[in-house]
Amino acid sequence: MPGPIQGGSQMNRTTRTVRTTRALAVAVLVLGLGACSAESVDKAVGKAVDTTVDETYEVTYEVTGTSVDEITYHGGGGEAMEPELETVTKPTLPWKKTVKLRGIMPPAVTPLALEAGGADVTCSITYKGEVIKEAKGEGMLAAGGCVAVSPIVG
C-alpha cells in the first residue's frame, strides 16, 4: 500500500501530465491556426506587441543638404509592425520635425533628392539630445535614409 509520499508523488505526476497536455494542445492549436496565414500571425504579433509595449517617446528628425524633392518619415500613426508614413514634398532645408512614436516603432526618415548634377543630403535622428542615427547620400539619386531601433527596446 503506497504511503502518503508515494501517493503525493503520483498526484504531482498526474497534474504535470495534465498541464503538459493542455499546453501542448494550445501550442498545436496556435501553430495550426497560424499556419493558415503567416500574415495573420504577423498582424497578431504586431498587435500584441503594440498592446504590451505602449510607452511613447519623442525623436527629432533633421534633413540638410541641397535639392531634396521629398522627405518620408514615421510620424507615429499605424502599428509597430506597420507604421504609417508621412511625406513632405519640396521641403525647405534645413528641415526639422519632432514626432511622438510608440513602443517598438522604429524612428525613420528618408529624404529623396533627384538632382541630375548630383545632390548632397544628410539626415539624422535625435533622441533626448543624442544623435542615434545619421546618414549621408550623394550622387544623382540620393536617398540618405535613417532608420534606428526604438530607444524603448534598444
C-alpha positions in Angstrom: 0.0 0.0 0.0 1.6 3.3 -1.0 2.2 5.8 1.7 1.3 9.5 1.6 4.6 10.5 0.0 4.2 7.9 -2.9 0.6 8.9 -3.4 1.5 12.6 -3.4 4.2 11.9 -6.0 1.7 10.1 -8.2 -0.7 13.1 -7.9 2.1 15.5 -8.9 2.9 13.4 -12.0 -0.7 13.4 -13.0 -1.1 17.1 -12.5 2.1 17.8 -14.5 0.9 15.4 -17.3 -2.5 17.2 -17.5 -0.7 20.7 -17.6 1.7 19.5 -20.2 -1.1 18.0 -22.4 -3.1 21.3 -22.1 0.0 23.4 -23.0 0.7 21.1 -26.0 -2.9 21.3 -27.2 -2.8 25.1 -27.0 0.5 25.2 -28.9 -0.8 22.9 -31.6 -4.0 25.0 -32.0 -2.0 28.3 -32.2 0.5 26.8 -34.7 -2.2 25.2 -36.7 -4.2 28.4 -37.0 -1.1 30.4 -37.6 0.0 28.0 -40.4 -3.1 29.0 -42.3 -1.8 32.5 -42.8 1.7 33.8 -41.9 0.4 37.3 -42.5 -2.4 36.9 -39.9 0.2 35.7 -37.4 2.4 38.7 -38.1 -0.5 41.0 -37.5 -1.5 39.2 -34.3 2.1 39.5 -33.0 2.2 43.2 -34.0 -1.0 43.9 -32.2 0.2 42.0 -29.1 3.5 43.9 -29.1 1.7 47.2 -29.5 -0.6 46.4 -26.6 2.3 45.2 -24.4 4.8 48.0 -25.2 2.7 51.1 -25.2 5.3 53.5 -23.9 5.8 56.6 -26.0 8.9 58.5 -26.8 9.9 61.6 -28.9 12.5 61.9 -31.6 13.6 64.8 -33.8 14.3 64.2 -37.5 16.6 66.6 -39.3 17.5 66.8 -43.0 20.1 69.1 -44.5 21.6 69.4 -48.0 20.5 70.5 -51.4 17.8 69.7 -53.9 15.7 67.5 -51.7 12.4 66.7 -53.5 10.6 64.9 -50.7 11.0 63.6 -47.1 9.2 60.5 -45.9 9.1 59.6 -42.2 7.4 57.6 -39.5 5.1 60.2 -37.8 3.6 58.0 -35.1 0.5 56.6 -36.8 -0.2 53.0 -37.5 1.0 50.0 -35.6 4.6 49.0 -34.6 4.9 46.4 -37.4 3.1 48.7 -40.0 3.8 52.3 -39.3 2.0 54.9 -41.3 4.4 57.0 -43.5 4.0 60.8 -43.8 5.5 62.7 -46.7 6.6 66.3 -47.2 7.1 67.4 -50.8 9.6 70.1 -51.8 10.7 70.9 -48.2 12.6 74.0 -47.2 16.0 73.0 -46.0 17.2 72.6 -43.3 14.1 70.6 -42.3 13.3 69.6 -38.7 10.4 67.7 -37.2 9.8 66.3 -33.7 7.3 63.3 -33.6 6.0 61.1 -30.8 6.3 57.4 -31.5 5.1 54.4 -29.5 6.7 51.2 -28.3 8.9 49.3 -30.7 8.0 51.5 -33.7 11.4 52.4 -35.3 12.1 56.1 -35.9 12.8 56.5 -39.6 13.3 59.4 -42.0 14.2 59.2 -45.8 15.0 62.3 -47.8 14.9 61.8 -51.6 16.8 64.0 -54.0 16.6 63.7 -57.7 19.3 66.0 -59.0 21.0 65.4 -62.4 24.1 67.3 -61.3 24.4 65.4 -58.0 23.0 66.1 -54.6 24.3 66.2 -51.1 21.8 65.0 -48.4 22.2 64.3 -44.7 19.6 63.0 -42.3 19.7 62.4 -38.5 17.5 61.1 -35.7 17.9 62.6 -32.3 16.6 61.1 -29.0 16.9 63.0 -25.7 19.6 65.3 -27.2 21.7 62.4 -28.5 22.0 61.5 -32.3 21.1 57.9 -32.5 21.4 57.6 -36.3 22.9 59.7 -39.0 23.4 59.0 -42.7 24.6 60.9 -45.8 23.7 60.3 -49.5 25.4 61.7 -52.6 25.0 61.4 -56.3 22.4 61.6 -59.0 19.8 59.7 -56.9 20.4 60.4 -53.3 18.3 58.8 -50.6 20.1 59.4 -47.3 17.8 57.3 -45.2 18.0 57.0 -41.5 16.3 54.1 -39.6 17.1 53.5 -35.9 16.0 50.9 -33.4 13.3 52.2 -31.0 15.1 53.5 -27.9 12.4 51.8 -25.8 13.8 48.4 -26.7 17.3 49.4 -27.8 
